[in-house]
Amino acid sequence: MKQGVTLLLNWLVAVLFSAIGLVNCFVGNDPEYGIFILILSLLFYPPLRLVFQKKIGWMIPPVVLIVLGLFVFWSSLGVGQLLEKIKMVLG
């Protein structure tokens, strides 16, 4: 049960971060930041993380993913002005 919840949470976070990256790529004046967030979001997709783990031979510790997730949220809401960009997209 716990593993299923963790897997679902990883997918939700990965999709959310990808959406944040796409919004920043196409709205506003900071596409480089959007690409950076998109690249970071790849680390949250379970299949891609497994490929990374097999290629490198090193597993990303959960605490690193948590810190990266907090960084993405903090930077996108504060520095990236995500809420203003979403308002621009919606109308």
C-alpha positions as a Markdown table, in Angstrom:
| # | Residue | x | y | z |
|---|---|---|---|---|
| 1 | Met | 0.0 | 0.0 | 0.0 |
| 2 | Lys | 2.7 | 2.5 | 1.0 |
| 3 | Gln | 4.7 | 1.7 | -2.2 |
| 4 | Gly | 1.6 | 2.4 | -4.3 |
| 5 | Val | 1.0 | 5.8 | -2.6 |
| 6 | Thr | 4.6 | 6.7 | -3.0 |
| 7 | Leu | 4.5 | 5.8 | -6.7 |
| 8 | Leu | 1.3 | 7.8 | -7.3 |
| 9 | Leu | 2.8 | 10.8 | -5.4 |
| 10 | Asn | 6.0 | 10.6 | -7.6 |
| 11 | Trp | 3.9 | 10.7 | -10.8 |
| 12 | Leu | 1.8 | 13.6 | -9.5 |
| 13 | Val | 4.8 | 15.6 | -8.6 |
| 14 | Ala | 6.5 | 14.8 | -11.9 |
| 15 | Val | 3.5 | 15.9 | -13.9 |
| 16 | Leu | 3.1 | 19.0 | -11.8 |
| 17 | Phe | 6.7 | 20.0 | -12.2 |
| 18 | Ser | 6.5 | 19.4 | -15.9 |
| 19 | Ala | 3.5 | 21.6 | -16.2 |
| 20 | Ile | 5.3 | 24.3 | -14.2 |
| 21 | Gly | 8.3 | 24.0 | -16.5 |
| 22 | Leu | 6.1 | 24.3 | -19.6 |
| 23 | Val | 4.3 | 27.3 | -18.3 |
| 24 | Asn | 7.6 | 29.0 | -17.7 |
| 25 | Cys | 8.9 | 28.0 | -21.1 |
| 26 | Phe | 6.0 | 29.6 | -23.0 |
| 27 | Val | 4.7 | 32.4 | -20.8 |
| 28 | Gly | 6.7 | 35.3 | -19.7 |
| 29 | Asn | 10.3 | 36.1 | -20.4 |
| 30 | Asp | 12.2 | 33.2 | -18.8 |
| 31 | Pro | 12.2 | 30.1 | -21.0 |
| 32 | Glu | 15.6 | 29.0 | -19.7 |
| 33 | Tyr | 14.2 | 28.7 | -16.2 |
| 34 | Gly | 11.3 | 26.6 | -17.7 |
| 35 | Ile | 13.7 | 24.3 | -19.4 |
| 36 | Phe | 15.7 | 23.9 | -16.1 |
| 37 | Ile | 12.5 | 23.0 | -14.3 |
| 38 | Leu | 11.5 | 20.5 | -17.0 |
| 39 | Ile | 14.9 | 18.8 | -16.7 |
| 40 | Leu | 14.5 | 18.6 | -12.9 |
| 41 | Ser | 11.0 | 17.2 | -13.4 |
| 42 | Leu | 12.5 | 14.2 | -15.2 |
| 43 | Leu | 14.1 | 13.1 | -12.0 |
| 44 | Phe | 10.6 | 12.6 | -10.5 |
| 45 | Tyr | 9.3 | 10.2 | -13.1 |
| 46 | Pro | 9.7 | 6.7 | -11.7 |
| 47 | Pro | 10.7 | 5.0 | -15.0 |
| 48 | Leu | 13.2 | 7.7 | -15.9 |
| 49 | Arg | 14.7 | 7.7 | -12.3 |
| 50 | Leu | 15.1 | 3.9 | -12.7 |
| 51 | Val | 17.0 | 4.3 | -16.0 |
| 52 | Phe | 19.2 | 7.0 | -14.4 |
| 53 | Gln | 19.8 | 4.7 | -11.5 |
| 54 | Lys | 20.8 | 1.8 | -13.8 |
| 55 | Lys | 23.1 | 4.0 | -16.0 |
| 56 | Ile | 24.8 | 5.7 | -13.1 |
| 57 | Gly | 24.7 | 2.9 | -10.5 |
| 58 | Trp | 23.6 | 5.4 | -7.8 |
| 59 | Met | 20.1 | 5.9 | -6.4 |
| 60 | Ile | 18.9 | 9.4 | -5.7 |
| 61 | Pro | 18.2 | 9.5 | -2.0 |
| 62 | Pro | 14.6 | 10.5 | -1.1 |
| 63 | Val | 15.8 | 13.5 | 0.9 |
| 64 | Val | 17.5 | 14.9 | -2.2 |
| 65 | Leu | 14.2 | 14.6 | -4.1 |
| 66 | Ile | 12.4 | 16.3 | -1.3 |
| 67 | Val | 14.9 | 19.2 | -1.3 |
| 68 | Leu | 14.7 | 19.5 | -5.1 |
| 69 | Gly | 10.9 | 19.5 | -4.9 |
| 70 | Leu | 10.9 | 22.3 | -2.3 |
| 71 | Phe | 13.3 | 24.2 | -4.4 |
| 72 | Val | 11.1 | 23.9 | -7.4 |
| 73 | Phe | 8.0 | 25.1 | -5.5 |
| 74 | Trp | 9.8 | 27.9 | -3.8 |
| 75 | Ser | 11.5 | 29.2 | -7.0 |
| 76 | Ser | 8.4 | 28.8 | -9.2 |
| 77 | Leu | 6.0 | 30.6 | -6.8 |
| 78 | Gly | 8.5 | 33.3 | -5.7 |
| 79 | Val | 11.1 | 34.0 | -8.3 |
| 80 | Gly | 9.3 | 32.4 | -11.3 |
| 81 | Gln | 6.0 | 34.3 | -10.5 |
| 82 | Leu | 4.0 | 31.2 | -11.4 |
| 83 | Leu | 0.7 | 32.5 | -10.2 |
| 84 | Glu | 0.9 | 35.6 | -12.4 |
| 85 | Lys | 1.9 | 33.5 | -15.4 |
| 86 | Ile | -1.1 | 31.2 | -14.8 |
| 87 | Lys | -3.4 | 34.3 | -14.6 |
| 88 | Met | -1.9 | 35.5 | -18.0 |
| 89 | Val | -2.7 | 32.1 | -19.6 |
| 90 | Leu | -6.2 | 31.9 | -18.2 |
| 91 | Gly | -7.3 | 35.3 | -19.2 |
